[in-house]
Amino acid sequence: MDQEKFLSRPEATHEANKRGLKLGKNYLAQTAHRGEGPPYHIAFGRAYYKKAAFLEWLEEKLSTPFNSTADRIVRRYRRNVGVQP
């Protein structure tokens, strides 16, 4: 087994919150149930996340930066109608 740190769901939620990304206490369980969450492992009947993979998943959830609310609206519109930027 490699020496990478594993995080329990509460620890992973704390890591996200520490970085200013507020996750509810059940968010990771809900996303795991829907197959939309970060990759996890089961050990001793509990879910654990490799820290590096979890942080990478968090980073992937961030959008590209916006300069204004109008920019966000335009980007959403283009995405919904299939227009490339």
ABEGO torsion letter per residue (X at the ends): XBABBBBBAAAAAAAAAAAGBBBBAAAAAAAAAAGABBBBBBBGGBBBBBAAAAAAAAAAABBBBBABAAAAAAAAAAAAAGBBX
